[in-house]
């Protein structure tokens, strides 16, 4: 499988939004969340801040590992002290992947949503 990791641009917004919808559905199917999509294309256009997500069909080819290595390179260039992320307790595949690339769980914390959140 050939793939290229690059910075997202304006032309990617529709695709990024579809990834967000797919990730929400994935989380909902895990039973991890309601899987609500709380963003839109305009917010993506302004922030371009999204989860790292590899489609099910593309898993197992090393893409996730390459994404994490690219993220590590960017973090080093920015003089970041660490990289952290959240993986659902329901997502055994993600936890196994992160373990394989040498990640360590440093903290597990569950915070209730404020009552006025919804």
C-alpha positions in Angstrom: 0.0 0.0 0.0 1.3 3.4 -1.0 0.5 6.4 1.1 1.9 9.9 1.8 1.6 11.7 5.1 1.2 15.5 4.6 -0.3 18.5 6.3 -4.0 19.0 5.6 -5.1 21.9 3.5 -8.3 23.7 2.5 -9.0 21.0 -0.1 -9.1 18.3 2.6 -12.0 19.8 4.6 -14.7 17.6 3.2 -12.6 14.5 3.7 -11.7 15.5 7.2 -15.3 16.1 8.1 -16.2 12.7 6.8 -13.4 11.2 8.9 -14.9 12.9 12.0 -18.3 11.4 11.1 -16.7 8.0 10.7 -14.8 8.3 14.0 -18.1 9.3 15.8 -19.8 6.2 14.4 -16.8 4.0 15.4 -17.0 5.4 19.0 -20.8 4.9 19.0 -20.4 1.3 17.9 -17.9 0.7 20.7 -20.5 1.9 23.1 -18.0 4.5 24.3 -20.1 7.5 23.6 -23.2 8.8 21.9 -21.0 9.5 18.9 -22.3 13.0 18.4 -20.6 15.2 15.9 -20.2 18.6 17.4 -18.2 20.3 14.7 -18.9 21.5 11.2 -16.8 22.3 8.1 -16.5 26.0 9.0 -14.9 25.1 12.4 -12.6 22.7 10.7 -11.7 25.4 8.2 -10.7 27.7 11.1 -8.9 25.2 13.3 -7.9 22.2 11.3 -7.5 20.4 14.7 -8.8 16.8 14.5 -8.2 13.3 15.9 -5.7 10.9 14.2 -7.9 8.3 12.8 -7.2 5.4 10.4 -10.1 3.9 8.5 -10.7 0.2 9.3 -9.9 -0.9 5.8 -6.5 0.9 6.0 -5.4 -0.7 9.2 -2.7 -3.3 9.4 -0.4 -1.7 6.8 1.7 0.4 9.1 -0.1 3.7 8.5 -0.8 4.3 12.2 2.8 3.8 13.1 3.9 6.1 10.3 1.4 8.8 11.5 2.7 8.5 15.0 6.3 8.8 13.8 5.4 11.9 11.8 3.7 13.3 14.9 6.9 12.6 16.8 9.0 14.4 14.2 6.7 17.5 14.4 6.8 17.4 18.2 10.6 17.4 18.2 10.7 20.2 15.7 8.5 22.2 18.0 10.6 21.3 21.1 7.6 19.6 22.7 8.2 17.9 26.0 5.8 15.0 25.3 2.9 13.7 23.2 -0.3 12.6 24.9 -3.6 11.3 23.8 -6.8 9.6 25.0 -7.8 6.1 24.1 -11.2 4.7 25.1 -11.2 1.8 27.6 -13.5 0.2 25.1 -11.0 0.4 22.2 -8.9 -2.7 22.7 -7.3 -2.3 19.2 -6.1 1.2 20.0 -4.7 0.2 23.4 -2.8 -2.7 21.8 -1.5 -0.4 19.0 -0.2 2.2 21.5 1.4 -0.5 23.6 3.2 -1.9 20.5 4.7 1.4 19.7 6.0 1.8 23.2 3.4 4.0 24.8 2.9 4.0 28.6 -0.4 4.8 30.3 0.5 7.5 32.8 -2.9 8.4 34.2 -6.4 7.2 34.0 -9.0 9.8 35.0 -12.7 10.0 34.4 -14.4 13.4 34.9 -18.2 13.7 34.9 -19.7 16.2 32.5 -21.1 19.3 34.0 -24.9 19.1 34.4 -25.4 22.0 32.1 -23.3 20.5 29.3 -26.2 19.0 27.3 
